[in-house]
């Protein structure tokens, strides 16, 4: 299947799911009141999907890989912030694990995409 739009990328689709999950988690009353952490984790999670989309339309594989690496770092940042949310008791261990695992899945998909783009070199 030829990928014609960033929306066709499984990595972007999963990143979108991750961003929405983080938004849902941060709507909890205690989490919602920690404006700094709430806004930071939302920015990090949404940055994953946005960087994938932006990189897809960057015009070159090299630039796309650069954006994918930024997306991967944002997924790691999201995971780190989940620990703080757990420590502050804003989320449960189960909520944290679900979001953490989803971010890990997104990173694996991004890594696969990076590997594919590197293997496409002449």
C-alpha positions as CSV (number, residue, x, y, z in Angstrom):
1,X,0.0,0.0,0.0
2,X,1.3,3.4,-1.0
3,X,1.3,6.0,1.8
4,X,-0.1,9.2,0.3
5,X,-1.0,11.2,3.4
6,X,0.4,11.4,6.9
7,X,-2.9,10.1,8.2
8,X,-2.2,6.8,6.5
9,X,0.9,6.2,8.8
10,X,0.2,3.8,11.6
11,X,2.7,5.7,13.7
12,X,0.7,8.9,13.3
13,X,-2.6,7.1,14.1
14,X,-1.2,5.6,17.3
15,X,0.4,9.0,18.2
16,X,-3.1,10.5,17.8
17,X,-4.5,7.9,20.2
18,X,-1.8,8.7,22.7
19,X,-2.4,12.4,22.5
20,X,-6.1,11.9,23.1
21,X,-5.5,9.5,26.0
22,X,-3.2,12.1,27.6
23,X,-5.8,14.8,27.2
24,X,-8.4,12.5,28.8
25,X,-6.1,11.7,31.8
26,X,-5.3,15.3,32.4
27,X,-8.9,16.2,32.7
28,X,-9.0,14.5,36.2
29,X,-9.7,17.2,38.8
30,X,-6.3,17.1,40.6
31,X,-4.3,16.7,37.4
32,X,-6.2,19.5,35.7
33,X,-5.3,21.9,38.5
34,X,-1.5,21.3,38.0
35,X,-1.4,23.7,35.1
36,X,2.3,23.4,34.4
37,X,2.4,19.6,34.3
38,X,-0.9,19.3,32.5
39,X,0.1,21.7,29.8
40,X,3.6,20.2,29.5
41,X,2.5,16.6,29.1
42,X,-0.2,17.7,26.6
43,X,2.3,19.6,24.5
44,X,4.7,16.6,24.6
45,X,2.0,14.1,23.6
46,X,0.5,16.2,20.9
47,X,4.0,17.0,19.6
48,X,4.5,13.3,18.7
49,X,1.7,13.3,16.1
50,X,2.4,16.9,14.9
51,X,6.1,16.1,14.2
52,X,5.2,13.0,12.3
53,X,2.8,15.0,10.2
54,X,5.2,17.8,9.7
55,X,8.1,15.5,8.8
56,X,5.9,13.6,6.3
57,X,5.4,16.8,4.3
58,X,9.0,18.0,4.7
59,X,10.0,17.0,1.2
60,X,12.9,14.7,1.9
61,X,13.6,11.5,3.7
62,X,16.5,13.1,5.6
63,X,14.2,15.9,6.9
64,X,11.4,13.3,7.7
65,X,13.9,11.3,9.8
66,X,14.8,14.5,11.7
67,X,11.2,15.1,12.5
68,X,10.6,11.5,13.4
69,X,13.5,11.7,15.9
70,X,11.9,14.7,17.5
71,X,8.6,12.8,17.7
72,X,10.3,9.9,19.4
73,X,11.9,12.3,21.9
74,X,8.5,13.8,22.6
75,X,7.1,10.3,23.3
76,X,9.9,9.7,25.8
77,X,9.2,13.1,27.4
78,X,5.6,12.0,27.7
79,X,6.6,8.8,29.4
80,X,8.8,10.7,31.9
81,X,6.0,13.1,32.7
82,X,3.7,10.1,33.3
83,X,6.0,9.1,36.2
84,X,5.6,12.5,37.8
85,X,1.8,12.4,37.4
86,X,1.9,8.9,39.0
87,X,4.1,10.2,41.8
88,X,1.8,13.1,42.5
89,X,-1.1,10.6,42.5
90,X,-2.8,12.4,39.6
91,X,-3.2,9.0,37.8
92,X,-3.3,5.4,38.8
93,X,-0.6,2.8,38.1
94,X,-3.0,1.2,35.5
95,X,-3.6,4.6,33.8
96,X,0.1,5.3,33.8
97,X,1.0,1.8,32.4
98,X,-1.6,2.1,29.6
99,X,-0.3,5.4,28.4
100,X,3.4,4.4,28.9
101,X,2.8,1.2,26.8
102,X,1.1,3.2,24.1
103,X,4.0,5.7,24.0
104,X,6.4,2.7,23.7
105,X,4.4,1.3,20.8
106,X,4.5,4.7,19.1
107,X,8.3,4.8,19.5
108,X,8.6,1.3,18.0
109,X,6.5,2.4,15.0
110,X,8.6,5.5,14.6
111,X,11.8,3.4,14.9
112,X,10.5,1.1,12.1
113,X,9.7,4.1,9.9
114,X,13.2,5.5,10.5
115,X,14.7,2.2,9.6
116,X,12.6,2.0,6.5
117,X,13.6,5.5,5.4
118,X,17.3,4.7,6.0
119,X,17.0,1.5,4.0
120,X,15.5,3.4,1.1
121,X,18.8,5.2,0.5
122,X,20.5,4.5,-3.0
